[in-house]
Amino acid sequence: MKRFIDAQLVKWKQSDRKKPLLISGARQVGKTWSVTHFGEKYFDSVILVDLERNPDWHNVFNKNLQAKQICTELEILTAKKIIPGKTLLFFDEIQSCSRAITALRYFYEEMPQLHVIAAGSLLEFAMQDISFPVGRIQFIRQLPLCFAEFLQATGNEEAAHLILSKPENLGETIHSFLCDQLKLYFFIGGMPESVKAFTEGGSIQESFKVQAEICDTFRMDFTKYKPQSNKFCLNTVLTTVSQYGGKQIKYSRLAESYSNPTLKKAFDLLCLAGIINKVPSVNPSGLPVGATASEKKFKALMLDIGLMRYLSGMPTDIEYKKTNLLTIFQGAMAEQFAGQEMRISQNNELYYWSRRKKSRSAEVDFISVHNGKIYPVEIKTGSSGRLKSMHMFLKKNTDSPFGIVLSARPYAVLEGQGLIFIPLYYALSATGGIFEPF
């Protein structure tokens, strides 16, 4: 599968001042495959040091953290020569050895010509307890396949290029085709193994089996969370969040029989693990938008829309029959999708606007920042006249060029109202995430 991260890895390799690269992300988003595939293509050799499968190799890092000494011992353990400029040294599941994370700084200082990549899940837990080498490491977060990557993986490469281009009216035939493919993505999701199961067998049911297995893996990781939380509480919070679908969250409603502090701890740990993503409310008056982020008012997204389908328990047979994407699971799938795409376009800095007053409340689904400008983003099936919150936001924030409405209707510009209606499948490019071709 071609991934956006491929181009980032090549750019990193070609950099004159490269630093060790640390790739974070939840389990099974494709970190190991992407790095090994990149290494095999661009280096003479790849030395994979899996620190989870080989706990006895942690002893290499228990001595003085000298890069050359570490390489010498790894050459003995792997029976491979490490040659700067020709070898990619890959530390996988590095979160299982905190000393190895600390050691990355010394590779930058002592062996700058050696290409070093580290990857791991639950990295944020490991980094809480170490002296982190700030300024000496480059970071990338890997996410599940976005819709464009999904299209490419399923043999629709031209369609993938199309939705990464500037939004335009594509005509009814292509519009219907992309909507059909997007509905498929709603249910298969972007976890690589789920997509692979579908592309190899042509069965969406096989993808559903993979989603169940991935969620079981996440639950097995609960015992590794530090500080640990009640696994039953974690599981209940995870399931409940998957059912919220864009609604503002209150801890007290996430589970019964648990106190608010316990529920908050469980929610925060799931965010730290990358399984859910917190989306705070903001009241922007300028940049950076996050300066006004609220700690108390927030929504949440799931890591992946396919996993959301599984965890929410939605009646798949009923929801899949719906032809309007914006009505599937009462619109929750569309909002999850838009937010998931915008995590890429907004570099994981995702927010929404909410104003709660007794007389009049208002809410805009997401906020997009692109080229120094703020754009409100709404996911709607209705006409422009029903977008009261959007109009209120634009009246309050006069510097916003226009509002973006992601919908099931074709592309249309309403200049008099400052709105652009853009098909939902354009969510990534419409919010600033236009990429170079694969």
BELURPE-V562799 format. One record per run of one state. SS is the DSSP state (H for helix, E for strand, L for the rest). FROM is the first residue (numbers start at 1). TO is the last residue. If there is no record, write none. Layout:
BEGIN
SS FROM TO
SS FROM TO
END
This chain:
BEGIN
L 1 3
H 4 14
L 15 19
E 20 24
L 25 30
H 31 42
L 43 44
E 45 50
L 51 54
H 55 61
L 62 66
H 67 78
L 79 86
E 87 92
L 93 93
H 94 96
L 97 97
H 98 110
L 111 114
E 115 120
L 121 122
H 123 129
L 130 136
E 137 141
L 142 146
H 147 153
L 154 156
H 157 163
L 164 171
H 172 188
L 189 191
H 192 201
L 202 203
H 204 224
L 225 230
H 231 244
L 245 250
H 251 253
L 254 259
H 260 272
L 273 275
E 276 282
L 283 288
H 289 292
L 293 297
E 298 302
L 303 304
H 305 312
L 313 315
H 316 320
L 321 324
H 325 345
L 346 350
E 351 355
L 356 361
E 362 370
L 371 372
E 373 379
L 380 383
H 384 386
L 387 387
H 388 396
L 397 402
E 403 407
L 408 411
E 412 414
H 415 417
L 418 418
E 419 423
H 424 430
L 431 438
END
